[in-house]
Amino acid sequence: MATPIVTCGVTSKMALEVALRLLPEYEVIQFITSVERAKSEIPPLQAGQEVTPNPDNIGTHNFSKPPKAVIFGRGFDDAQVEKIRQTCRGDAYGLSWLMGKKADVEKIKSSPPDFSKPEVVNAYADQVSAVNKATLTKLKADGKLGDGQLHYY
């Protein structure tokens, strides 16, 4: 059975491709595109409550189990992630929080990939999903999935 997770990102095309590549081990139940939505949707999801499915229709919207992790795409920076974690009571909520390393986030923000090209989307989605899957699998193997901590990928 797949482990439920939430992803936060700024590009719906990339979010869909990453979500598909995380299966079957990890099920994206909700995709969130903004800090405000993350602050309002993650707490009820963690409490096992339903939220309005995202308008991009990305994720399974299977809210029957709370997520074990929230993965932030490289379009989210430290300050944004910290605001979300504070609102969601960070380490007290039973989620693992994953975000890109600072250098990777800065690189993406200063020179974003051209996601209008299918080959760029596919290569980037392959790389991002592989590193996220590896990080989640290691956390799970180490008994740390849902530890409340921030982990960098």
ROSE-4610 file (N, C-alpha, C; in Angstrom, 1 decimal, always signed):
// ROSE-4610
residu = [M/M/M/A/A/A/T/T/T/P/P/P/I/I/I/V/V/V/T/T/T/C/C/C/G/G/G/V/V/V/T/T/T/S/S/S/K/K/K/M/M/M/A/A/A/L/L/L/E/E/E/V/V/V/A/A/A/L/L/L/R/R/R/L/L/L/L/L/L/P/P/P/E/E/E/Y/Y/Y/E/E/E/V/V/V/I/I/I/Q/Q/Q/F/F/F/I/I/I/T/T/T/S/S/S/V/V/V/E/E/E/R/R/R/A/A/A/K/K/K/S/S/S/E/E/E/I/I/I/P/P/P/P/P/P/L/L/L/Q/Q/Q/A/A/A/G/G/G/Q/Q/Q/E/E/E/V/V/V/T/T/T/P/P/P/N/N/N/P/P/P/D/D/D/N/N/N/I/I/I/G/G/G/T/T/T/H/H/H/N/N/N/F/F/F/S/S/S/K/K/K/P/P/P/P/P/P/K/K/K/A/A/A/V/V/V/I/I/I/F/F/F/G/G/G/R/R/R/G/G/G/F/F/F/D/D/D/D/D/D/A/A/A/Q/Q/Q/V/V/V/E/E/E/K/K/K/I/I/I/R/R/R/Q/Q/Q/T/T/T/C/C/C/R/R/R/G/G/G/D/D/D/A/A/A/Y/Y/Y/G/G/G/L/L/L/S/S/S/W/W/W/L/L/L/M/M/M/G/G/G/K/K/K/K/K/K/A/A/A/D/D/D/V/V/V/E/E/E/K/K/K/I/I/I/K/K/K/S/S/S/S/S/S/P/P/P/P/P/P/D/D/D/F/F/F/S/S/S/K/K/K/P/P/P/E/E/E/V/V/V/V/V/V/N/N/N/A/A/A/Y/Y/Y/A/A/A/D/D/D/Q/Q/Q/V/V/V/S/S/S/A/A/A/V/V/V/N/N/N/K/K/K/A/A/A/T/T/T/L/L/L/T/T/T/K/K/K/L/L/L/K/K/K/A/A/A/D/D/D/G/G/G/K/K/K/L/L/L/G/G/G/D/D/D/G/G/G/Q/Q/Q/L/L/L/H/H/H/Y/Y/Y/Y/Y/Y]
num = [1/1/1/2/2/2/3/3/3/4/4/4/5/5/5/6/6/6/7/7/7/8/8/8/9/9/9/10/10/10/11/11/11/12/12/12/13/13/13/14/14/14/15/15/15/16/16/16/17/17/17/18/18/18/19/19/19/20/20/20/21/21/21/22/22/22/23/23/23/24/24/24/25/25/25/26/26/26/27/27/27/28/28/28/29/29/29/30/30/30/31/31/31/32/32/32/33/33/33/34/34/34/35/35/35/36/36/36/37/37/37/38/38/38/39/39/39/40/40/40/41/41/41/42/42/42/43/43/43/44/44/44/45/45/45/46/46/46/47/47/47/48/48/48/49/49/49/50/50/50/51/51/51/52/52/52/53/53/53/54/54/54/55/55/55/56/56/56/57/57/57/58/58/58/59/59/59/60/60/60/61/61/61/62/62/62/63/63/63/64/64/64/65/65/65/66/66/66/67/67/67/68/68/68/69/69/69/70/70/70/71/71/71/72/72/72/73/73/73/74/74/74/75/75/75/76/76/76/77/77/77/78/78/78/79/79/79/80/80/80/81/81/81/82/82/82/83/83/83/84/84/84/85/85/85/86/86/86/87/87/87/88/88/88/89/89/89/90/90/90/91/91/91/92/92/92/93/93/93/94/94/94/95/95/95/96/96/96/97/97/97/98/98/98/99/99/99/100/100/100/101/101/101/102/102/102/103/103/103/104/104/104/105/105/105/106/106/106/107/107/107/108/108/108/109/109/109/110/110/110/111/111/111/112/112/112/113/113/113/114/114/114/115/115/115/116/116/116/117/117/117/118/118/118/119/119/119/120/120/120/121/121/121/122/122/122/123/123/123/124/124/124/125/125/125/126/126/126/127/127/127/128/128/128/129/129/129/130/130/130/131/131/131/132/132/132/133/133/133/134/134/134/135/135/135/136/136/136/137/137/137/138/138/138/139/139/139/140/140/140/141/141/141/142/142/142/143/143/143/144/144/144/145/145/145/146/146/146/147/147/147/148/148/148/149/149/149/150/150/150/151/151/151/152/152/152/153/153/153]
x = [+0.8/+0.0/+0.9/+0.5/+1.3/+1.2/+2.3/+2.4/+1.9/+0.9/+0.3/+1.2/+1.4/+2.2/+1.5/+1.9/+1.5/+2.7/+2.4/+3.5/+3.1/+4.1/+3.9/+4.8/+4.3/+5.2/+4.5/+5.2/+4.7/+4.3/+4.7/+4.4/+3.6/+2.3/+1.4/+1.9/+2.4/+2.9/+4.0/+4.9/+6.0/+5.4/+4.4/+3.8/+3.2/+2.5/+1.8/+2.8/+3.9/+4.9/+5.6/+5.9/+6.6/+5.6/+4.4/+3.4/+3.3/+3.2/+3.1/+4.4/+5.5/+6.8/+7.0/+6.3/+6.5/+5.7/+4.7/+3.9/+4.7/+4.5/+3.4/+3.8/+5.0/+5.4/+4.8/+4.7/+4.2/+3.1/+2.0/+0.8/+0.6/+0.7/+0.4/-1.1/-1.5/-3.0/-3.4/-2.5/-2.9/-1.7/-1.9/-0.8/-1.2/-0.3/-0.6/+0.4/-0.2/+0.6/+1.0/+0.6/+1.0/+1.2/+1.8/+2.1/+0.7/-0.1/-1.4/-2.3/-2.3/-3.1/-2.4/-1.1/-0.4/-0.7/-0.7/-1.0/-2.5/-3.4/-4.8/-5.1/-4.4/-4.8/-4.1/-2.8/-2.0/-2.6/-2.9/-3.4/-4.7/-5.7/-6.8/-6.5/-5.6/-5.2/-4.5/-3.6/-2.9/-3.9/-5.0/-6.0/-7.0/-6.7/-7.6/-8.9/-8.9/-10.1/-9.9/-11.0/-10.9/-10.7/-10.1/-10.0/-10.5/-10.7/-11.1/-10.0/-10.2/-9.2/-8.6/-7.3/-6.7/-7.3/-7.3/-7.9/-7.2/-6.0/-5.2/-5.5/-6.3/-6.7/-5.4/-4.4/-3.2/-3.3/-3.0/-3.1/-4.3/-4.4/-5.5/-6.7/-6.5/-7.5/-8.1/-7.3/-7.7/-7.3/-8.2/-8.0/-8.3/-8.4/-8.8/-7.6/-6.4/-5.3/-4.5/-4.0/-3.2/-1.9/-1.3/+0.0/+1.1/+2.1/+3.3/+4.4/+4.3/+5.4/+4.8/+5.5/+5.2/+6.5/+6.4/+7.6/+7.4/+8.4/+8.4/+9.3/+8.7/+9.5/+10.5/+11.5/+12.6/+12.1/+10.9/+10.3/+10.0/+10.0/+9.8/+11.1/+11.3/+12.5/+12.4/+13.5/+13.5/+12.5/+12.3/+11.4/+10.0/+9.6/+8.3/+8.0/+8.9/+8.8/+8.6/+9.5/+9.4/+8.0/+7.5/+6.2/+5.1/+5.2/+4.2/+4.4/+5.7/+5.9/+5.5/+5.7/+5.2/+3.7/+3.0/+1.6/+1.1/+1.7/+1.3/+2.0/+2.5/+3.2/+4.4/+5.0/+6.2/+6.5/+7.4/+7.8/+6.7/+5.7/+4.7/+3.6/+3.6/+2.5/+2.6/+3.7/+3.9/+4.1/+4.7/+5.0/+6.5/+7.1/+8.4/+8.3/+9.2/+9.2/+10.4/+10.2/+11.4/+11.4/+12.6/+12.8/+14.2/+14.3/+15.6/+16.6/+17.9/+19.0/+19.0/+19.5/+19.5/+20.1/+21.3/+21.9/+21.1/+20.4/+19.5/+18.3/+17.7/+16.6/+17.0/+18.2/+18.7/+18.9/+19.5/+19.8/+18.5/+17.5/+16.2/+15.5/+15.6/+14.9/+15.7/+17.0/+17.7/+17.7/+17.6/+17.6/+16.6/+15.3/+14.3/+14.4/+14.2/+14.2/+13.1/+13.2/+12.2/+11.2/+10.2/+9.2/+8.3/+8.5/+7.6/+8.2/+9.4/+10.0/+9.8/+9.1/+8.8/+10.1/+11.2/+12.4/+12.9/+12.8/+13.2/+12.3/+11.0/+10.1/+10.4/+10.6/+10.8/+12.1/+13.2/+14.5/+14.4/+13.8/+13.7/+12.8/+11.7/+10.8/+11.4/+12.2/+12.9/+13.9/+14.7/+15.7/+15.0/+14.0/+13.4/+12.6/+11.9/+11.2/+12.1/+13.2/+14.2/+14.8/+15.2/+15.8/+14.8/+13.5/+12.5/+12.2/+12.0/+11.7/+12.8/+14.1/+15.2/+15.2/+14.9/+14.9/+13.8/+12.6/+11.4/+11.7/+12.3/+12.6/+13.6/+14.6/+15.6/+15.0/+14.1/+13.5/+12.6/+11.9/+11.1/+11.9/+13.0/+13.9/+14.5/+14.8/+15.4/+14.4/+13.1/+12.1/+11.8/+12.2/+12.0/+10.9/+10.2/+9.2/+8.0/+7.7/+6.7/+7.4/+8.7/+9.4/+9.3/+8.6/+8.4/+9.6/+10.7/+11.9/+11.9/+12.7/+13.0/+14.2/+14.0/+15.1/+15.3/+16.6/+16.9/+17.2/+16.8/+17.1/+18.0]
y = [-1.2/+0.0/+1.2/+2.2/+3.4/+4.3/+5.0/+5.9/+7.3/+7.8/+9.1/+10.3/+11.2/+12.4/+13.6/+14.8/+16.0/+16.6/+17.2/+18.0/+19.4/+20.3/+21.7/+22.2/+22.9/+23.3/+24.5/+25.0/+26.1/+25.8/+24.6/+24.2/+23.0/+23.1/+21.9/+20.8/+21.2/+20.2/+19.3/+20.0/+19.2/+18.4/+18.9/+18.2/+16.9/+17.0/+15.8/+14.7/+15.1/+14.2/+13.5/+14.3/+13.8/+12.9/+13.3/+12.4/+11.0/+11.0/+9.7/+8.9/+9.5/+8.8/+8.3/+8.9/+8.5/+7.2/+6.9/+5.7/+4.5/+3.3/+2.9/+3.1/+3.4/+3.5/+4.7/+5.8/+7.0/+7.6/+7.9/+8.5/+9.9/+10.8/+12.2/+12.4/+12.7/+12.9/+14.3/+15.3/+16.7/+17.4/+18.3/+19.2/+20.6/+21.3/+22.7/+23.7/+24.8/+25.7/+27.0/+27.2/+28.5/+28.3/+29.2/+29.2/+29.3/+30.2/+30.3/+29.0/+28.4/+27.1/+26.1/+26.0/+25.0/+25.2/+26.5/+26.8/+26.4/+26.5/+26.2/+24.7/+24.0/+22.7/+21.6/+21.8/+20.7/+20.3/+21.3/+20.8/+19.9/+20.3/+19.3/+18.0/+18.0/+16.7/+15.9/+16.5/+15.7/+15.2/+15.9/+15.4/+14.4/+14.0/+13.0/+13.6/+14.9/+15.6/+15.8/+15.9/+16.3/+17.8/+18.1/+19.5/+19.5/+20.7/+20.9/+20.4/+19.5/+19.0/+20.2/+20.2/+21.3/+21.5/+22.7/+23.0/+22.4/+22.0/+21.4/+19.9/+19.4/+18.0/+17.1/+17.4/+16.6/+16.0/+14.7/+13.9/+13.1/+12.1/+11.2/+11.7/+12.7/+13.2/+12.1/+11.1/+10.0/+10.5/+11.1/+11.7/+10.7/+9.4/+8.5/+8.2/+8.6/+8.4/+9.7/+10.2/+11.4/+11.2/+12.3/+12.2/+11.9/+11.3/+11.1/+12.1/+12.8/+13.8/+14.9/+16.0/+17.1/+17.4/+17.3/+17.6/+18.9/+19.8/+21.1/+21.1/+21.5/+21.7/+22.8/+22.9/+23.8/+25.3/+25.5/+26.8/+27.5/+26.7/+27.1/+27.3/+28.5/+28.8/+28.5/+28.7/+28.4/+29.2/+30.5/+31.4/+30.9/+30.5/+30.0/+28.7/+27.8/+26.5/+26.7/+27.6/+27.8/+28.4/+29.3/+29.9/+28.8/+27.9/+26.8/+25.9/+25.5/+24.6/+25.2/+26.5/+27.2/+27.1/+27.5/+27.4/+26.0/+25.0/+23.6/+23.0/+23.7/+23.3/+22.3/+22.6/+21.9/+20.5/+20.4/+19.1/+18.4/+19.0/+18.4/+17.7/+17.8/+17.3/+15.9/+15.2/+13.9/+13.8/+14.8/+14.9/+15.0/+14.4/+14.7/+15.8/+16.8/+17.9/+17.8/+17.8/+17.6/+18.9/+19.4/+20.5/+20.4/+21.1/+21.1/+21.9/+21.4/+22.1/+23.6/+24.4/+25.9/+26.2/+25.7/+26.0/+25.6/+24.4/+24.0/+24.9/+25.4/+26.3/+27.6/+28.1/+29.4/+29.3/+28.1/+27.9/+27.9/+27.2/+27.1/+28.5/+29.3/+30.6/+31.6/+31.4/+32.4/+32.0/+30.7/+30.2/+29.1/+29.3/+28.3/+27.4/+26.1/+25.3/+25.7/+25.4/+25.7/+24.5/+24.6/+23.5/+23.4/+24.3/+24.2/+23.1/+22.6/+21.5/+20.2/+19.2/+17.9/+17.2/+17.3/+16.6/+17.2/+18.5/+19.1/+18.7/+18.7/+18.2/+16.8/+15.9/+14.5/+14.3/+14.9/+14.8/+15.3/+16.5/+17.1/+16.3/+15.8/+15.0/+13.7/+13.0/+11.8/+12.1/+13.2/+13.5/+13.8/+14.6/+15.1/+13.9/+13.1/+12.0/+11.0/+10.7/+9.7/+10.2/+11.4/+11.9/+11.9/+12.3/+12.3/+10.9/+10.0/+8.6/+8.0/+8.3/+7.8/+8.4/+9.7/+10.3/+9.7/+9.6/+9.0/+7.6/+6.8/+5.4/+5.3/+6.1/+6.1/+6.5/+7.5/+7.9/+6.8/+6.1/+5.0/+3.9/+3.5/+2.4/+2.7/+4.0/+4.4/+4.7/+4.5/+4.7/+6.2/+7.0/+8.5/+9.1/+8.4/+9.0/+9.4/+10.7/+11.3/+11.8/+12.1/+12.5/+14.0/+14.7/+16.1/+17.0/+16.4/+17.2/+17.6/+18.6/+19.1/+18.4/+17.8/+17.0/+17.7/+17.8/+18.3/+17.2/+17.4/+16.5/+17.2]
z = [+0.0/+0.0/+0.0/-0.8/-1.0/+0.3/+0.6/+1.7/+1.2/+1.9/+1.4/+1.8/+0.8/+0.9/+0.3/+0.6/+0.0/-0.7/-1.9/-2.5/-2.7/-2.6/-2.7/-3.8/-4.8/-5.9/-6.7/-7.6/-8.4/-9.8/-10.3/-11.7/-11.7/-12.1/-12.1/-13.1/-14.2/-15.2/-14.5/-13.8/-13.1/-12.0/-11.2/-10.1/-10.6/-11.7/-12.2/-12.6/-13.3/-13.7/-12.5/-11.5/-10.3/-9.6/-9.4/-8.7/-9.4/-10.7/-11.4/-11.2/-11.1/-10.9/-9.5/-8.5/-7.1/-6.9/-7.7/-7.5/-7.9/-7.4/-6.5/-5.0/-4.7/-3.3/-2.5/-3.2/-2.5/-3.3/-2.6/-3.3/-2.9/-3.9/-3.7/-3.6/-2.4/-2.1/-2.4/-2.3/-2.6/-3.1/-4.1/-4.6/-4.2/-3.7/-3.2/-3.8/-4.3/-5.1/-4.4/-3.1/-2.5/-1.0/-0.4/+1.1/+1.8/+1.4/+2.1/+2.0/+0.9/+0.8/+1.6/+1.6/+2.5/+3.9/+4.4/+5.8/+6.1/+5.2/+5.5/+5.2/+4.4/+4.0/+4.7/+5.1/+5.7/+7.1/+8.0/+9.3/+9.2/+8.4/+8.3/+7.7/+6.7/+6.1/+7.1/+7.9/+9.0/+10.0/+10.2/+11.2/+10.6/+9.3/+8.7/+8.1/+7.9/+7.3/+5.8/+5.1/+3.7/+3.5/+2.4/+2.0/+0.5/+0.0/-1.4/-2.3/-3.2/-4.1/-4.9/-5.2/-5.8/-7.2/-7.7/-9.0/-10.2/-10.0/-11.1/-11.3/-10.3/-10.3/-10.3/-9.5/-9.3/-8.0/-7.9/-6.7/-6.7/-5.9/-5.8/-5.1/-4.2/-3.3/-2.4/-2.2/-1.2/+0.2/+0.8/+2.2/+3.3/+3.0/+4.1/+5.1/+4.7/+5.6/+5.6/+6.8/+6.9/+6.2/+5.6/+4.9/+6.0/+5.5/+6.3/+6.1/+4.9/+4.5/+3.7/+3.7/+2.8/+2.0/+0.7/-0.1/-0.8/-0.6/-1.3/-2.5/-3.6/-4.8/-4.6/-5.5/-5.4/-5.7/-6.0/-6.1/-4.7/-3.7/-2.3/-1.6/-0.9/-0.2/+1.3/+2.0/+3.4/+4.2/+3.9/+4.6/+4.4/+3.2/+2.9/+3.6/+3.6/+4.2/+5.8/+6.3/+7.8/+8.2/+7.4/+7.7/+7.7/+6.7/+6.7/+7.9/+8.2/+9.3/+10.6/+10.8/+12.1/+12.2/+11.1/+11.1/+11.4/+10.9/+11.0/+12.2/+13.1/+14.3/+14.0/+12.9/+12.5/+13.0/+14.0/+14.5/+15.3/+15.7/+16.6/+15.8/+14.5/+13.7/+13.1/+13.3/+12.8/+11.3/+10.7/+9.3/+9.1/+8.1/+7.7/+6.6/+6.7/+5.7/+4.9/+3.6/+2.7/+1.7/+1.6/+0.7/+0.0/-1.1/-1.8/-1.0/-1.3/-0.6/-1.1/-0.2/-0.5/-1.9/-2.2/-3.4/-4.6/-4.5/-5.6/-5.8/-4.6/-4.7/-5.3/-4.9/-5.5/-7.0/-7.4/-8.8/-9.6/-9.1/-9.8/-9.9/-8.8/-8.8/-9.7/-9.8/-10.7/-12.2/-12.4/-13.8/-14.0/-14.0/-14.1/-15.4/-15.2/-16.4/-17.4/-18.6/-19.6/-19.7/-18.9/-18.8/-20.0/-21.0/-22.2/-23.1/-22.8/-23.6/-22.9/-23.6/-23.0/-22.5/-23.2/-22.8/-21.5/-21.3/-20.0/-18.9/-19.1/-18.1/-17.7/-18.7/-18.4/-17.6/-18.0/-17.3/-15.9/-15.8/-14.4/-13.5/-14.0/-13.2/-12.8/-13.7/-13.4/-12.2/-12.3/-11.3/-10.0/-10.0/-8.7/-8.1/-8.8/-8.2/-7.7/-8.4/-7.9/-6.5/-6.4/-5.2/-4.1/-4.4/-3.3/-2.9/-3.8/-3.5/-2.6/-3.0/-2.2/-0.8/-0.7/+0.6/+1.5/+0.9/+1.7/+2.1/+1.2/+1.5/+2.6/+2.6/+3.7/+5.0/+5.0/+6.2/+6.7/+5.9/+6.2/+6.8/+6.1/+6.6/+8.0/+8.2/+9.5/+10.6/+10.3/+11.3/+11.5/+10.6/+10.8/+10.0/+9.1/+8.4/+9.3/+9.2/+10.2/+11.4/+11.4/+12.6/+12.9/+12.1/+12.3/+11.9/+11.4/+11.1/+9.7/+9.4/+8.0/+7.5/+6.3/+5.7/+4.3/+3.9/+2.6/+1.6/+0.4/-0.7/-1.7]
